[in-house]
Amino acid sequence: MIQAQFYGELSEEILRLAGLRPGMRVLDLGCGAGDVSLLAATLVGPTGSVVGIDRAEEPLAVARKRAAAAGLANVHFEHADGARFVSDQLFDALVGRFVLMYLPDPAAGLRHLVEKVRPGGVIVMQEMLQSVTQATPAVPLASRCIDWIKQTMRLAGVASDFGLRLPTVFRAAGLPMPAMRLYGRMEGHADSGVFDVLAGTVRSLLPMMERLGVVGPGEVDPATLPDRLRDEILAAGAMALPPLIVATWTRKPA
């Protein structure tokens, strides 16, 4: 959710540019706590609908509460594995953010889900370009955090430049060559969300970091990490560049 707040405006621009319109039926792959699903629900309006799917049940409970609190009756969430998802309906759009990079076979997973999209429907994916993450000038704590993240992703078999591989994934899934945009924010002001994004990524990966031996047990204090990053980066007058978003979209052939 912290990550979604930081990237939300960029994601909305991407979805509009890719062609989400009122009245569309949308499938959101790997919806998590529902940020992209809720955004899509506002774009398609009450005449449209959104189905968010995720393999983890816990964030789906959060997503349902958030949809109810926002008064969005046109979105619902299902506990489902995207690689085996079945549906009686065809969707007008398939969307996903930061999800294909974690699939064992991204092209096969995408190919399966494209079968649930009507001919001429929109497929739009947003993935990270993690390899560019840095603070300039470099500051010790930020550098350690970035190194921990990159090491963990490498050891887990996740490509840090996966966003750049999206056209290849789309073509392997039987889709036309997609359009692409590169989006990002580089910030260093005191009230920026960049510190929470970087610290939140470390916090979410911390169990895996410890399991893989990237950090030792108790080496990282996630509770104080955002403030320590903010203090260090501000003191150095540095700018932090979190992962860029690579947005890729196309339409399913007739």
N, C-alpha and C positions, 0 to 999 in steps of 0.2 A: 504493500500500500504506500509506503514511503517512496519507493521507486516510481510508482505510478503517479504520485503527486508531482514528482520532478519531471517526468517525461510526458505528462498528460496532454499538454498543449500540442506537443509534437505529434503524438499519436492521433489526436483529433484531426489535425491537418492532413495526416497520411490517409486516414480513413475517408475523409471527404474527397481527397484527390483521387483515391482509388475508385471511388464511385458509389459509396454507401449513400442511399437516398431513402426518404420516407416510404414506408410500405414494404420494405425488403424483409425477408426471412434470413437471419444470420446465425451461423454456427461459429462459436468461439472455442477454439482448441486450447486446452490447458488454461482454463479461465482463472484458476486460483481463487483469490478473494473477490473476483468479479469486476475488477476495474475496467477492463476492455469491454466486457459484456454490458456494464452499466453505461459506458460511453456510447457503445453501438445502439443501445436501447433508446437513448435520447436522440440519436441521429435518424433512426428509422421511424420513430414516433409511435403513437398508439395504433396506427394501422399496420405496423410492422411487428416483428417478433424476434427474440434472441434466445438461443439455447446455448448455455455455457456448460462445457464438460471438463472434468478433471479426474485424475486417478486418485487424488487424496480427498477424503471426506471432510476433514477438519476445515479447510478453507472454504468449502462449499457451504458449510453452515454459516460462516461469516458472510459469504456472498448473499445468501438468502435473506439474512437480517438487513443487510445494507440495501437490497432491492426493496424490501418492505418499507424501510425507513424513508427511502426516496420516493415512495409511491409509484414505483414502476411495475405495473401489472403485466407488461409485455415481455418480461424476461423470466426464464426459469433455469434451474441448474440441475444437472444430472451427474451422478457418480459413474464415470465410464472411462475406459481406456480408449484413446483416440484410434489406436491401431486396430481395435475390434469394435468400434462404434457402429451401431445399426440404427436406422431410422426409416420410418414409412414415408417421410416427406423429403422433398428435394429443397435445398436451400438456395437463396439468391446470392449468398456470399459466405465464404469461409475466411475467418480471420484468426490471427494468433500472434502473441507477442512473447518473445523469449521462451520458446517452447520447442521448436524443431531441433535446436542444437542439443537437446537432451534426449532425443529419441535414438534408439540403437541403430535404426535405419531410417533417416529422415525422408529419403525419396519414397521408400515403400509406404511409410506412414502417410505422407502427403498424397500419394497416388490413391490410397484407400479412401481417404476423406474426400478427395475430389469427386469420387463416384457419388457422393451425397449432394453435389452441387449441380444445379440445372445447367444445360448448355447455354453459354453466354454469361454465366454467373461469374462473380468476382472472387478471386483468390488473392488475399493480401496478407503478407507475413512481415513481422518486424523482428530482427535478430540483432544481437550485440556484435560490435567490433571491439572486443576487450583488449586486444593487443596494443591499442594506442593509449590506454589509461596511464596518466602521469600527473605529477605536480611540477610546475615550472616557476621558479627554480626548485630543484628537488629538495624535499624536507624529509628527515629521517623516518618519522612515524608513518607518513603517507607512503613513502617508498616501501616500507616493510609491509604495510597493508596490501599494497598493489602486488608486491612479490608473492605474498601468501595466497592471494586470490589466483594469480596466474599459475603458481605451482599446483594448487589444488585442482584447477580445471585441467591442467596438463595430465596430472596423475589419474584423474577421473576419466580421461579420454575425451574431454570436451575441447574442441578447437577454439582457440581464443580469437581467430579471425573468421569464425563461422559465417558471420554476416556477408562476407565477400563471396562465400560459396553458394549463396542462395540461387543465383541463376542456374548453376549446374544442378542443384537439387530440383528446381522447377522443371528443367528440361528432362531430367531422369524420371520425373513423375508424369511425363507425357504432356506437359504444358508448353505453350509458346514462350519464346524469349520474353521475360518480364521487363517492365519499366522499373527503374531504381532511383532512390534518393538517399542521400546521406545526411543525417541530422545529429546535432549535438549541442551541448551547452558547456562553456568553459567559464568557471566562476571562482571568485575568491572573496566576495563580500561577506560580512558577518552574518547576515540573515539568509544566506544561500542554503538551499537544501542539499548541496553537493556533499557536505560533511556527513549528513545522515544517510545518503545513498551509499557512500563508500563504507561507512561503519556498518550499515545494515547488511551490506553484502558479506562483510567479514562475519557478522553475527550469524547470518543464515548458513554460512558455510563452515562455521566453527566446529561442529561435531565431525564433519568429514575431514577438516584440517587436522584435528587431533588424531583421528583414526588413521590417516595417511602419514602421520609423522611430520607434517609441515610445521606445526607448532606443538609445544609440549602442553600437557594438562595444566590448566590454570595460568598459562603464559599470557593469555589475552583477557583483558577486563572489558567486555563488551559494553557494560553500563556506562563507563566513563569515556569510551572511545570517541564518540562524536565531539564532545567538548575538547578533548585533547587534540584531535585533528584540527578543529577550528582554531584553537589557540596557537598551534604550531604554524599553520598555514598563514594566519593573519600576521603573526610576528615576523614571518619571513617575507611578507608581501607577495606571496606566491599565488598562482592560479591553478586550480585543480580541473583536470579534464577527465570526467568519468567515461565509461564506455559510450561510444557513438552508436546510434541506431542506424542500421541499414534496412530501409523499407523497400519491399519488392512486391509488385502486384501485376496481375494479368487477368485474362478472362478465359474460361473454359471453352475450348473449341466446340462449335455446333456439331 
